[in-house]
Amino acid sequence: MSNETGLSMEELLQVVVDEQASDLHLTVGVPPVLRINGHMHPVDMRALTADDTRRLMESIIDDEHRKRVEEKGGTDFGYGFKDEARFRVSVYRQRGDIGIAMRQIPRKLMTLEEIGLPPQVKELLFKPRGLILVTGPTGCGKTTTLASMIDIINRERDAHIITVEDPIEYHHEHNKSIITQRDIGVDVVSFSYALRSALRQDPDVILVGEMRDLETMAAALTAAETGHLVLATLHTTGAARTVNRIVDAFPTNQQEQVRTQLSFSLQAVISQVLLIREDKPGRIAAFEFMVATPSIRSLIRENKTYRISSDIQTGARWGMVSLDASLMGLYERGIISYEDLITQSQDPDSVVQKLKEME
């Protein structure tokens, strides 16, 4: 990589593609940094100046997003690089300068088997109604999991799929289904408005990129109750915490009603974390998978979510698996480190105890 001042975004993105990096970070005071298999690798060149990051931003941004950076301090959008890659871009101000984070969106959608999900997940995608939640921290692969689910529905069901995303990451072609993709800030003003208007557009399946606020959660629950399959994400870990997070978002006088709504409409919660592999370069996801059985539905209704984890542990016939069991399986096969096993587990003491019993 040249050490000249005239470095273009095109050159940088070509390096990202060639090195199979997941992310590119452009920050004043350090060289461009690639994230490859979870580790940060500075590009061999001089540190970026404020002029560099602003010039790089200007090469990929439009007037509307530039205005958002000036007025709000940041913006997000999708960006296509030649025919080679697509990126989720976050432009932000920091210390008065421009910073840019770009995540490469995989070109090829993975199958559920490749992602590591049990076959029972596919069965859920043929349900006529209900709510399927994919949860986990930022950058854990929720968008990839959801895109793979939408791809299965698109190929195998004749349905109208509406996705509401911020920004659109995976572009889906019409297949057996027809697919409408709406970009927040470009096609529609907000998640909640998009969801409410989606119900007038004859959808069978609705993907909500993120349930950010009370209005969006309420609209998603209503859609799931009224004969639509709704797929959505939340930044929570574990099924019990996910249920609590939704209920707690509502005012106290509505929470009992929301628990009842959830107990009827929730189909499944998939919680995932993304870990660095120990056995070879790359990353792998660990999952908790909860199916809403009659027993779990009554626990939600009765506000006994603390007992959901024991139902998950005994729910193998429905394909259920706890996050800790998933992590243990990866550790036993030498795929993840002991440190990741302990730091990512829900109940580290119990995991340590199980390891001692196995010795």
Secondary structure as a PSIPRED ss2 file (coil, helix, strand):
# PSIPRED VFORMAT (PSIPRED V4.0)

   1 M C   1.000  0.000  0.000
   2 S C   1.000  0.000  0.000
   3 N C   1.000  0.000  0.000
   4 E C   1.000  0.000  0.000
   5 T C   1.000  0.000  0.000
   6 G C   1.000  0.000  0.000
   7 L C   1.000  0.000  0.000
   8 S C   1.000  0.000  0.000
   9 M H   0.000  1.000  0.000
  10 E H   0.000  1.000  0.000
  11 E H   0.000  1.000  0.000
  12 L H   0.000  1.000  0.000
  13 L H   0.000  1.000  0.000
  14 Q H   0.000  1.000  0.000
  15 V H   0.000  1.000  0.000
  16 V H   0.000  1.000  0.000
  17 V H   0.000  1.000  0.000
  18 D H   0.000  1.000  0.000
  19 E C   1.000  0.000  0.000
  20 Q C   1.000  0.000  0.000
  21 A C   1.000  0.000  0.000
  22 S C   1.000  0.000  0.000
  23 D E   0.000  0.000  1.000
  24 L E   0.000  0.000  1.000
  25 H E   0.000  0.000  1.000
  26 L E   0.000  0.000  1.000
  27 T C   1.000  0.000  0.000
  28 V C   1.000  0.000  0.000
  29 G C   1.000  0.000  0.000
  30 V C   1.000  0.000  0.000
  31 P C   1.000  0.000  0.000
  32 P C   1.000  0.000  0.000
  33 V E   0.000  0.000  1.000
  34 L E   0.000  0.000  1.000
  35 R E   0.000  0.000  1.000
  36 I E   0.000  0.000  1.000
  37 N C   1.000  0.000  0.000
  38 G C   1.000  0.000  0.000
  39 H E   0.000  0.000  1.000
  40 M E   0.000  0.000  1.000
  41 H E   0.000  0.000  1.000
  42 P E   0.000  0.000  1.000
  43 V C   1.000  0.000  0.000
  44 D C   1.000  0.000  0.000
  45 M C   1.000  0.000  0.000
  46 R C   1.000  0.000  0.000
  47 A C   1.000  0.000  0.000
  48 L C   1.000  0.000  0.000
  49 T C   1.000  0.000  0.000
  50 A H   0.000  1.000  0.000
  51 D H   0.000  1.000  0.000
  52 D H   0.000  1.000  0.000
  53 T H   0.000  1.000  0.000
  54 R H   0.000  1.000  0.000
  55 R H   0.000  1.000  0.000
  56 L H   0.000  1.000  0.000
  57 M H   0.000  1.000  0.000
  58 E H   0.000  1.000  0.000
  59 S C   1.000  0.000  0.000
  60 I C   1.000  0.000  0.000
  61 I C   1.000  0.000  0.000
  62 D C   1.000  0.000  0.000
  63 D H   0.000  1.000  0.000
  64 E H   0.000  1.000  0.000
  65 H H   0.000  1.000  0.000
  66 R H   0.000  1.000  0.000
  67 K H   0.000  1.000  0.000
  68 R H   0.000  1.000  0.000
  69 V H   0.000  1.000  0.000
  70 E H   0.000  1.000  0.000
  71 E H   0.000  1.000  0.000
  72 K H   0.000  1.000  0.000
  73 G C   1.000  0.000  0.000
  74 G E   0.000  0.000  1.000
  75 T E   0.000  0.000  1.000
  76 D E   0.000  0.000  1.000
  77 F E   0.000  0.000  1.000
  78 G E   0.000  0.000  1.000
  79 Y E   0.000  0.000  1.000
  80 G E   0.000  0.000  1.000
  81 F E   0.000  0.000  1.000
  82 K C   1.000  0.000  0.000
  83 D C   1.000  0.000  0.000
  84 E C   1.000  0.000  0.000
  85 A E   0.000  0.000  1.000
  86 R E   0.000  0.000  1.000
  87 F E   0.000  0.000  1.000
  88 R E   0.000  0.000  1.000
  89 V E   0.000  0.000  1.000
  90 S E   0.000  0.000  1.000
  91 V E   0.000  0.000  1.000
  92 Y E   0.000  0.000  1.000
  93 R E   0.000  0.000  1.000
  94 Q E   0.000  0.000  1.000
  95 R C   1.000  0.000  0.000
  96 G C   1.000  0.000  0.000
  97 D E   0.000  0.000  1.000
  98 I E   0.000  0.000  1.000
  99 G E   0.000  0.000  1.000
 100 I E   0.000  0.000  1.000
 101 A E   0.000  0.000  1.000
 102 M E   0.000  0.000  1.000
 103 R E   0.000  0.000  1.000
 104 Q E   0.000  0.000  1.000
 105 I E   0.000  0.000  1.000
 106 P C   1.000  0.000  0.000
 107 R C   1.000  0.000  0.000
 108 K C   1.000  0.000  0.000
 109 L C   1.000  0.000  0.000
 110 M C   1.000  0.000  0.000
 111 T C   1.000  0.000  0.000
 112 L H   0.000  1.000  0.000
 113 E H   0.000  1.000  0.000
 114 E H   0.000  1.000  0.000
 115 I H   0.000  1.000  0.000
 116 G C   1.000  0.000  0.000
 117 L C   1.000  0.000  0.000
 118 P C   1.000  0.000  0.000
 119 P C   1.000  0.000  0.000
 120 Q H   0.000  1.000  0.000
 121 V H   0.000  1.000  0.000
 122 K H   0.000  1.000  0.000
 123 E H   0.000  1.000  0.000
 124 L H   0.000  1.000  0.000
 125 L C   1.000  0.000  0.000
 126 F C   1.000  0.000  0.000
 127 K C   1.000  0.000  0.000
 128 P C   1.000  0.000  0.000
 129 R C   1.000  0.000  0.000
 130 G E   0.000  0.000  1.000
 131 L E   0.000  0.000  1.000
 132 I E   0.000  0.000  1.000
 133 L E   0.000  0.000  1.000
 134 V E   0.000  0.000  1.000
 135 T E   0.000  0.000  1.000
 136 G C   1.000  0.000  0.000
 137 P C   1.000  0.000  0.000
 138 T C   1.000  0.000  0.000
 139 G C   1.000  0.000  0.000
 140 C C   1.000  0.000  0.000
 141 G C   1.000  0.000  0.000
 142 K H   0.000  1.000  0.000
 143 T H   0.000  1.000  0.000
 144 T H   0.000  1.000  0.000
 145 T H   0.000  1.000  0.000
 146 L H   0.000  1.000  0.000
 147 A H   0.000  1.000  0.000
 148 S H   0.000  1.000  0.000
 149 M H   0.000  1.000  0.000
 150 I H   0.000  1.000  0.000
 151 D H   0.000  1.000  0.000
 152 I H   0.000  1.000  0.000
 153 I H   0.000  1.000  0.000
 154 N H   0.000  1.000  0.000
 155 R H   0.000  1.000  0.000
 156 E H   0.000  1.000  0.000
 157 R C   1.000  0.000  0.000
 158 D C   1.000  0.000  0.000
 159 A C   1.000  0.000  0.000
 160 H E   0.000  0.000  1.000
 161 I E   0.000  0.000  1.000
 162 I E   0.000  0.000  1.000
 163 T E   0.000  0.000  1.000
 164 V E   0.000  0.000  1.000
 165 E E   0.000  0.000  1.000
 166 D C   1.000  0.000  0.000
 167 P C   1.000  0.000  0.000
 168 I C   1.000  0.000  0.000
 169 E C   1.000  0.000  0.000
 170 Y C   1.000  0.000  0.000
 171 H C   1.000  0.000  0.000
 172 H C   1.000  0.000  0.000
 173 E C   1.000  0.000  0.000
 174 H C   1.000  0.000  0.000
 175 N C   1.000  0.000  0.000
 176 K C   1.000  0.000  0.000
 177 S C   1.000  0.000  0.000
 178 I E   0.000  0.000  1.000
 179 I E   0.000  0.000  1.000
 180 T E   0.000  0.000  1.000
 181 Q E   0.000  0.000  1.000
 182 R E   0.000  0.000  1.000
 183 D E   0.000  0.000  1.000
 184 I E   0.000  0.000  1.000
 185 G C   1.000  0.000  0.000
 186 V C   1.000  0.000  0.000
 187 D C   1.000  0.000  0.000
 188 V E   0.000  0.000  1.000
 189 V C   1.000  0.000  0.000
 190 S C   1.000  0.000  0.000
 191 F H   0.000  1.000  0.000
 192 S H   0.000  1.000  0.000
 193 Y H   0.000  1.000  0.000
 194 A H   0.000  1.000  0.000
 195 L H   0.000  1.000  0.000
 196 R H   0.000  1.000  0.000
 197 S H   0.000  1.000  0.000
 198 A H   0.000  1.000  0.000
 199 L C   1.000  0.000  0.000
 200 R C   1.000  0.000  0.000
 201 Q C   1.000  0.000  0.000
 202 D C   1.000  0.000  0.000
 203 P C   1.000  0.000  0.000
 204 D C   1.000  0.000  0.000
 205 V E   0.000  0.000  1.000
 206 I E   0.000  0.000  1.000
 207 L E   0.000  0.000  1.000
 208 V E   0.000  0.000  1.000
 209 G C   1.000  0.000  0.000
 210 E C   1.000  0.000  0.000
 211 M C   1.000  0.000  0.000
 212 R C   1.000  0.000  0.000
 213 D C   1.000  0.000  0.000
 214 L H   0.000  1.000  0.000
 215 E H   0.000  1.000  0.000
 216 T H   0.000  1.000  0.000
 217 M H   0.000  1.000  0.000
 218 A H   0.000  1.000  0.000
 219 A H   0.000  1.000  0.000
 220 A H   0.000  1.000  0.000
 221 L H   0.000  1.000  0.000
 222 T H   0.000  1.000  0.000
 223 A H   0.000  1.000  0.000
 224 A H   0.000  1.000  0.000
 225 E H   0.000  1.000  0.000
 226 T C   1.000  0.000  0.000
 227 G C   1.000  0.000  0.000
 228 H C   1.000  0.000  0.000
 229 L E   0.000  0.000  1.000
 230 V E   0.000  0.000  1.000
 231 L E   0.000  0.000  1.000
 232 A E   0.000  0.000  1.000
 233 T E   0.000  0.000  1.000
 234 L E   0.000  0.000  1.000
 235 H C   1.000  0.000  0.000
 236 T C   1.000  0.000  0.000
 237 T C   1.000  0.000  0.000
 238 G C   1.000  0.000  0.000
 239 A H   0.000  1.000  0.000
 240 A H   0.000  1.000  0.000
 241 R H   0.000  1.000  0.000
 242 T H   0.000  1.000  0.000
 243 V H   0.000  1.000  0.000
 244 N H   0.000  1.000  0.000
 245 R H   0.000  1.000  0.000
 246 I H   0.000  1.000  0.000
 247 V H   0.000  1.000  0.000
 248 D H   0.000  1.000  0.000
 249 A C   1.000  0.000  0.000
 250 F C   1.000  0.000  0.000
 251 P C   1.000  0.000  0.000
 252 T H   0.000  1.000  0.000
 253 N H   0.000  1.000  0.000
 254 Q H   0.000  1.000  0.000
 255 Q H   0.000  1.000  0.000
 256 E H   0.000  1.000  0.000
 257 Q H   0.000  1.000  0.000
 258 V H   0.000  1.000  0.000
 259 R H   0.000  1.000  0.000
 260 T H   0.000  1.000  0.000
 261 Q H   0.000  1.000  0.000
 262 L H   0.000  1.000  0.000
 263 S H   0.000  1.000  0.000
 264 F H   0.000  1.000  0.000
 265 S H   0.000  1.000  0.000
 266 L E   0.000  0.000  1.000
 267 Q E   0.000  0.000  1.000
 268 A E   0.000  0.000  1.000
 269 V E   0.000  0.000  1.000
 270 I E   0.000  0.000  1.000
 271 S E   0.000  0.000  1.000
 272 Q E   0.000  0.000  1.000
 273 V E   0.000  0.000  1.000
 274 L E   0.000  0.000  1.000
 275 L E   0.000  0.000  1.000
 276 I E   0.000  0.000  1.000
 277 R C   1.000  0.000  0.000
 278 E C   1.000  0.000  0.000
 279 D C   1.000  0.000  0.000
 280 K C   1.000  0.000  0.000
 281 P C   1.000  0.000  0.000
 282 G C   1.000  0.000  0.000
 283 R E   0.000  0.000  1.000
 284 I E   0.000  0.000  1.000
 285 A E   0.000  0.000  1.000
 286 A E   0.000  0.000  1.000
 287 F E   0.000  0.000  1.000
 288 E E   0.000  0.000  1.000
 289 F E   0.000  0.000  1.000
 290 M E   0.000  0.000  1.000
 291 V E   0.000  0.000  1.000
 292 A C   1.000  0.000  0.000
 293 T C   1.000  0.000  0.000
 294 P H   0.000  1.000  0.000
 295 S H   0.000  1.000  0.000
 296 I H   0.000  1.000  0.000
 297 R H   0.000  1.000  0.000
 298 S H   0.000  1.000  0.000
 299 L H   0.000  1.000  0.000
 300 I H   0.000  1.000  0.000
 301 R H   0.000  1.000  0.000
 302 E C   1.000  0.000  0.000
 303 N C   1.000  0.000  0.000
 304 K C   1.000  0.000  0.000
 305 T H   0.000  1.000  0.000
 306 Y H   0.000  1.000  0.000
 307 R H   0.000  1.000  0.000
 308 I H   0.000  1.000  0.000
 309 S H   0.000  1.000  0.000
 310 S H   0.000  1.000  0.000
 311 D H   0.000  1.000  0.000
 312 I H   0.000  1.000  0.000
 313 Q H   0.000  1.000  0.000
 314 T C   1.000  0.000  0.000
 315 G C   1.000  0.000  0.000
 316 A H   0.000  1.000  0.000
 317 R H   0.000  1.000  0.000
 318 W H   0.000  1.000  0.000
 319 G C   1.000  0.000  0.000
 320 M C   1.000  0.000  0.000
 321 V E   0.000  0.000  1.000
 322 S C   1.000  0.000  0.000
 323 L H   0.000  1.000  0.000
 324 D H   0.000  1.000  0.000
 325 A H   0.000  1.000  0.000
 326 S H   0.000  1.000  0.000
 327 L H   0.000  1.000  0.000
 328 M H   0.000  1.000  0.000
 329 G H   0.000  1.000  0.000
 330 L H   0.000  1.000  0.000
 331 Y H   0.000  1.000  0.000
 332 E H   0.000  1.000  0.000
 333 R C   1.000  0.000  0.000
 334 G C   1.000  0.000  0.000
 335 I C   1.000  0.000  0.000
 336 I C   1.000  0.000  0.000
 337 S C   1.000  0.000  0.000
 338 Y H   0.000  1.000  0.000
 339 E H   0.000  1.000  0.000
 340 D H   0.000  1.000  0.000
 341 L H   0.000  1.000  0.000
 342 I H   0.000  1.000  0.000
 343 T H   0.000  1.000  0.000
 344 Q H   0.000  1.000  0.000
 345 S C   1.000  0.000  0.000
 346 Q C   1.000  0.000  0.000
 347 D C   1.000  0.000  0.000
 348 P H   0.000  1.000  0.000
 349 D H   0.000  1.000  0.000
 350 S H   0.000  1.000  0.000
 351 V H   0.000  1.000  0.000
 352 V H   0.000  1.000  0.000
 353 Q H   0.000  1.000  0.000
 354 K H   0.000  1.000  0.000
 355 L H   0.000  1.000  0.000
 356 K H   0.000  1.000  0.000
 357 E H   0.000  1.000  0.000
 358 M H   0.000  1.000  0.000
 359 E C   1.000  0.000  0.000
